[in-house]
Amino acid sequence: MSTLTRPNHIGRKISRIRELRDMKQEALAQALGTNQQAISAMENSETIDDAKLVEVAKALGVTAEAIKNFSEENMINFFNTFNDTVSNSHFASTNHNCTFNPIDKVVELYEEKEKLYERLIQAEKDKVEYLENIIKEK
């Protein structure tokens, strides 16, 4: 086993967290207002300035400290601990059932969407009427 310490490669950590969040470079680029090539370059960088790290952390839904302290070993330990806790908990042995009909919720959402579209159409009609009145006055 080597006694050399591995470098604290922030770019690789960002890449791994992004992958764990099932996010593509393009999605992260869009969230940061940049392009995929810039994300690739950033993930290949060993360091990153703190302001940019905070932006990236926010886009990934984690803290800057979480990125700095990220390690595969910590992730494995976390999930092993989580699985032990869940398997021994009351939650794992409880049967959870839906208390609502999902189809009713879909219908409800559809009706809400219809109402929103109707309001949007009415707003557009009002705008057109207003503009026509302005044109007639001239």
DATALIN-V790701 format. One record per residue. N is the residue number from 1. RES is the residue in three letters. PSI is psi in whole degrees, 0 to 359 (none if undefined). OMEGA is omega in whole degrees, -180 to 180 (* if undefined). NEAR is the number of other ideal C-beta (glycine too) atoms within 8 Angstrom. Layout:
N_RES_PSI_OMEGA_NEAR ; N_RES_PSI_OMEGA_NEAR
This chain:
1_MET_136_-177_2 ; 2_SER_144_177_3 ; 3_THR_356_179_3 ; 4_LEU_139_177_4 ; 5_THR_143_178_3 ; 6_ARG_142_-180_5 ; 7_PRO_151_179_5 ; 8_ASN_80_-174_6 ; 9_HIS_95_-176_8 ; 10_ILE_321_-179_13 ; 11_GLY_316_179_12 ; 12_ARG_323_179_8 ; 13_LYS_317_178_11 ; 14_ILE_314_180_14 ; 15_SER_314_-177_9 ; 16_ARG_319_178_10 ; 17_ILE_319_178_13 ; 18_ARG_315_179_13 ; 19_GLU_319_179_8 ; 20_LEU_331_178_7 ; 21_ARG_5_179_8 ; 22_ASP_46_-178_4 ; 23_MET_135_177_8 ; 24_LYS_161_178_6 ; 25_GLN_323_-180_10 ; 26_GLU_320_-180_8 ; 27_ALA_318_178_8 ; 28_LEU_320_179_14 ; 29_ALA_316_180_12 ; 30_GLN_319_179_7 ; 31_ALA_330_-179_7 ; 32_LEU_357_180_11 ; 33_GLY_37_-180_4 ; 34_THR_197_-180_6 ; 35_ASN_170_-176_6 ; 36_GLN_325_-180_8 ; 37_GLN_322_179_6 ; 38_ALA_322_178_10 ; 39_ILE_317_178_14 ; 40_SER_315_179_9 ; 41_ALA_319_-180_8 ; 42_MET_318_-179_12 ; 43_GLU_340_176_12 ; 44_ASN_353_180_6 ; 45_SER_142_179_9 ; 46_GLU_332_180_7 ; 47_THR_163_178_5 ; 48_ILE_143_-178_11 ; 49_ASP_154_-173_6 ; 50_ASP_320_-179_7 ; 51_ALA_317_179_6 ; 52_LYS_323_179_9 ; 53_LEU_320_179_13 ; 54_VAL_318_178_9 ; 55_GLU_313_-179_9 ; 56_VAL_316_180_14 ; 57_ALA_316_180_12 ; 58_LYS_317_180_7 ; 59_ALA_328_179_9 ; 60_LEU_351_179_13 ; 61_GLY_29_177_5 ; 62_VAL_178_176_7 ; 63_THR_162_177_6 ; 64_ALA_323_178_9 ; 65_GLU_323_179_6 ; 66_ALA_321_178_10 ; 67_ILE_313_-178_16 ; 68_LYS_322_-175_10 ; 69_ASN_4_-176_7 ; 70_PHE_138_171_10 ; 71_SER_150_179_6 ; 72_GLU_321_-179_6 ; 73_GLU_317_178_6 ; 74_ASN_322_180_9 ; 75_MET_316_179_10 ; 76_ILE_314_179_8 ; 77_ASN_319_-180_8 ; 78_PHE_311_-177_8 ; 79_PHE_326_176_8 ; 80_ASN_317_177_8 ; 81_THR_316_-180_8 ; 82_PHE_313_-179_8 ; 83_ASN_321_177_8 ; 84_ASP_317_-179_8 ; 85_THR_315_-178_8 ; 86_VAL_319_-177_9 ; 87_SER_333_-179_7 ; 88_ASN_358_-174_6 ; 89_SER_166_175_8 ; 90_HIS_329_-178_5 ; 91_PHE_319_-176_6 ; 92_ALA_332_-177_8 ; 93_SER_359_-178_5 ; 94_THR_135_178_6 ; 95_ASN_116_-179_3 ; 96_HIS_127_179_3 ; 97_ASN_152_176_4 ; 98_CYS_140_177_5 ; 99_THR_9_178_3 ; 100_PHE_161_178_6 ; 101_ASN_118_-178_6 ; 102_PRO_327_180_7 ; 103_ILE_322_176_6 ; 104_ASP_320_179_8 ; 105_LYS_320_178_9 ; 106_VAL_315_179_8 ; 107_VAL_318_178_8 ; 108_GLU_315_178_8 ; 109_LEU_321_179_8 ; 110_TYR_315_179_8 ; 111_GLU_321_178_8 ; 112_GLU_319_178_8 ; 113_LYS_318_178_8 ; 114_GLU_315_180_8 ; 115_LYS_319_179_8 ; 116_LEU_318_178_8 ; 117_TYR_319_179_8 ; 118_GLU_318_177_8 ; 119_ARG_322_178_8 ; 120_LEU_316_178_8 ; 121_ILE_317_179_8 ; 122_GLN_320_178_8 ; 123_ALA_320_178_8 ; 124_GLU_320_177_8 ; 125_LYS_317_178_8 ; 126_ASP_320_179_8 ; 127_LYS_316_179_8 ; 128_VAL_316_179_8 ; 129_GLU_317_179_8 ; 130_TYR_314_180_8 ; 131_LEU_322_177_8 ; 132_GLU_321_178_8 ; 133_ASN_321_178_8 ; 134_ILE_318_-180_8 ; 135_ILE_319_-180_7 ; 136_LYS_325_-178_6 ; 137_GLU_335_-179_5 ; 138_LYS_none_*_4
